[in-house]
Amino acid sequence: MRLSGLFHLGVVYLLWGSTYLGIRIAVQEGSGFPPMIMSATRVFAGSLILYALARIVKKQSFNLTKKEWTILAVSGLALWWGGNGLVAIAEVTVPSGYAALIIACTPIWVAIIESVLDKKRPSFLLVLSLLIGVTGIAVLNWPAIQSGHMDDLFGGFLLIVAGLSWGAGSIYQKRMDVQSSPEVSSAVQQFSGGIALLITSFVLQEPSMNPAPSAWWAWGYLIVFGSVIAFTSFVKALKLLPPNIVFTYAYVNPIVAVLLGFFILGEPITQWTLAGAGLVILGVLGVFKEQKNGILLSD
């Protein structure tokens, strides 16, 4: 594992944890931003910025093969349409911290997918670490589970599907090994995802947007820090680190999201939050230890 890869993973840890708050502010009731339109315009803007960065600043080529265009388009649909789009719909009604906690299940889907693809059983330590992480997620979600509100349950279902879609898209991208730069890959993926999100908005007949000032600020933050900086770091981390290491971000992001939700939106932090957070961190450490056995860190 390269130290540069761990740096990019740290960026993903912090910035993607904050995007749950940004999404909630942008699409919550009264914000004036329908979720699909918000997501579509966000990723379209991100793709244009990345295109300009790749072509004008770094002089990179978009002369990809047909196979590479297909791989990036398919992975972009899974990541931004199935992943990010469903998160935006869910966060119309559910708190940002809750959304981040459900998405924390993503490493479970990744482990299952990779085990099936590789036809090999995961190590005992990895299974134990995942179980500890899942237990932490369950503890964190227990108050929401007890309430039994249909909106929360439906939102939770959408978030589970979103995590599965994001994990599948990321594994597909990793295994197909596209040789384009992270900026080019990200631009193409976000453009394809943006098209699908826009079409979905028309199909769902979302109302026209009339965002409040706070929603505009959140939208801008999501573009710069979520779609451009953090997503590019995510693509670089996937190239430099094992997938199970990269997907530990889904354990850390909820902690960042819960803390930000508490300080900015007043979302509660209870004894369930603290106990669950401790288990999640323990699960992350276990996954790191399993992946580091016999592997030399290098820069």
WOURDA-V731944 format. One record per backbone hydrogen bond with DSSP energy under -1.0 kcal/mol. CO is the residue of the C=O (numbers start at 1). NH is the residue of the N-H. Records with the same first field share a line. If there is no record, write none. Layout:
# WOURDA-V731944
CO: NH + NH
This chain:
# WOURDA-V731944
1: 298
2: 6
3: 7
4: 8
5: 9
6: 10
7: 11
8: 12
9: 13
10: 14
11: 15
12: 16
14: 18
15: 19
18: 22
19: 23
20: 24
21: 25
22: 26
23: 27
24: 28
28: 31
31: 212
32: 210
34: 38
35: 39
36: 40
37: 41
38: 42
39: 43
40: 44
41: 45
42: 46
43: 47
44: 48
45: 49
46: 50
47: 51
48: 52
49: 53
50: 54
51: 55
52: 56 + 57
53: 58
54: 60
62: 64
65: 69
66: 70
67: 71
68: 72
69: 73
70: 74
71: 75
72: 76
73: 77
74: 78
75: 79
76: 80
77: 81 + 82
79: 84
80: 85
83: 87
84: 88
85: 89
86: 90
87: 91
89: 92
90: 93 + 94
95: 99
96: 100
97: 101
98: 102
99: 103
102: 105
103: 106
105: 108 + 109
106: 110
107: 111
108: 112
109: 113
110: 114
111: 115
112: 116
113: 117
114: 118
115: 119 + 120
123: 127
124: 128
125: 129
126: 130
127: 131
128: 132
129: 133
130: 134
131: 135
132: 136
133: 137
134: 138
135: 139
136: 140
137: 141
141: 145
142: 146
143: 147
144: 148
149: 153
150: 154
151: 155
152: 156
153: 157
154: 158
155: 159
156: 160
157: 161
158: 162
159: 163
160: 164
161: 165
162: 166
163: 167
164: 168
165: 169
166: 170
167: 171
168: 172
169: 173
170: 174
171: 175
172: 176
173: 177
181: 185
182: 186
183: 187
184: 188
185: 189
186: 190
187: 191
188: 192
189: 193
190: 194
191: 195
192: 196
193: 197
194: 198
195: 199
196: 200
197: 201
198: 202
199: 203
200: 204
201: 206
212: 216
213: 217
214: 218
215: 219
216: 220
217: 221
218: 222
219: 223
220: 224
221: 225
222: 227
223: 228
224: 229
225: 230
228: 232
229: 233
230: 234
231: 235
232: 236
233: 237
234: 238
235: 239
236: 240
237: 241
242: 246
243: 247
245: 248
246: 249
247: 250
248: 251 + 252
249: 253
252: 256
253: 257
254: 258
255: 259
256: 260
257: 261
258: 262
259: 263
260: 264
261: 265 + 267
270: 274
271: 275
272: 276
273: 277
274: 278
275: 279
276: 280
277: 281
278: 282
279: 283
280: 284
281: 285
282: 286
283: 287
284: 288
285: 289
286: 290
287: 291
288: 292
292: 295
298: 3
